[in-house]
């Protein structure tokens, strides 16, 4: 658990569904066909590591990692509500995720960031994978 001014950053295994939906919507990631009551609890519970940022008891940021728990992990869904950005909260979330993954012995940590986030992630040692193309299965 770390504190960034009045914000507490901690690993969690459950979350208030409406707060996670609010974070997803603030980032533009929420799709209306998602069934929040099953999607969110399963996502939190089944992530290798799920980190929440809290102002008092209100979740104002999050991030998670998925992994095989042996060698590889992917960080995803780093988001902080607009009114809390530029305070180092997102960076603290990333640091906690990296620390927890390394403590498990995971030596390959990747992510796919949105355009313009390269400098943010470079501060933590992430580099562009030259010669590789991120891909997603089409619908």
SVG drawing of the C-alpha trace seen along z (x, -y; Angstrom):
<svg xmlns="http://www.w3.org/2000/svg" viewBox="-26 -18 40 38">
<polyline fill="none" stroke="black" stroke-width="0.4" points="0.0,0.0 1.3,-3.4 0.0,-6.9 0.1,-9.7 -0.9,-12.8 -4.3,-11.9 -4.8,-9.0 -4.2,-5.4 -3.0,-2.9 -3.6,0.7 -4.0,4.2 -7.6,5.3 -9.5,8.5 -13.0,7.0 -14.3,3.6 -17.6,1.7 -18.9,2.3 -20.3,-1.2 -16.9,-2.7 -15.0,-0.6 -17.7,-1.3 -17.2,-5.0 -13.5,-4.7 -14.0,-2.7 -16.5,-5.3 -14.1,-8.2 -11.4,-6.5 -13.9,-5.8 -13.5,-2.1 -17.0,-1.1 -19.2,0.7 -22.9,0.8 -23.1,4.5 -21.0,5.3 -22.9,6.8 -21.3,4.9 -22.6,7.3 -20.6,10.2 -17.9,8.4 -16.4,6.3 -16.3,8.8 -14.7,11.5 -12.2,9.0 -11.1,7.9 -11.0,11.4 -9.3,13.0 -6.6,10.4 -3.1,11.5 -2.9,8.2 -5.6,5.5 -4.6,2.1 -7.1,-0.6 -6.4,-4.2 -8.8,-5.5 -9.6,-9.0 -11.1,-8.0 -13.3,-5.1 -14.0,-6.3 -12.1,-4.5 -10.6,-7.2 -8.0,-5.1 -7.1,-1.6 -4.8,0.7 -4.4,4.4 -2.1,7.0 -2.8,10.4 -0.2,13.1 0.7,16.8 2.3,16.2 5.5,17.7 7.2,15.6 5.0,13.1 2.6,10.4 0.7,7.5 -0.3,4.3 -3.6,2.9 -6.4,0.6 -4.4,-2.2 -6.9,-5.0 -7.4,-7.9 -10.4,-10.1 -9.8,-13.4 -10.0,-15.6 -7.2,-13.5 -4.8,-13.4 -1.3,-15.0 -0.8,-14.1 1.4,-11.0 -1.4,-8.6 -1.2,-6.7 2.5,-6.3 2.1,-4.9 -0.4,-2.4 2.1,-1.3 4.9,-1.0 2.8,1.2 1.9,3.5 5.6,3.8 6.7,4.4 4.1,7.2 4.9,8.9 8.6,8.8 8.0,10.2 6.4,13.2 9.5,13.7 7.9,12.5 10.6,11.2 8.7,10.0 6.2,7.2 4.5,5.6 1.6,3.3 -0.1,1.6 -0.5,-2.1 -2.7,-4.6 -1.0,-7.0 0.8,-9.7 1.5,-7.7 5.0,-6.6 6.8,-9.2 4.6,-8.3 5.5,-4.6 9.1,-5.2 9.6,-6.7 9.2,-3.2 11.5,-1.5 9.1,-0.5 10.4,-0.8 8.7,-0.5 9.0,3.0 10.6,2.3 9.8,4.9 6.6,5.9 3.0,5.0 0.2,5.1 -2.8,7.0 -6.3,7.8 -8.8,10.4 -11.5,8.7 -15.1,9.0"/>
</svg>
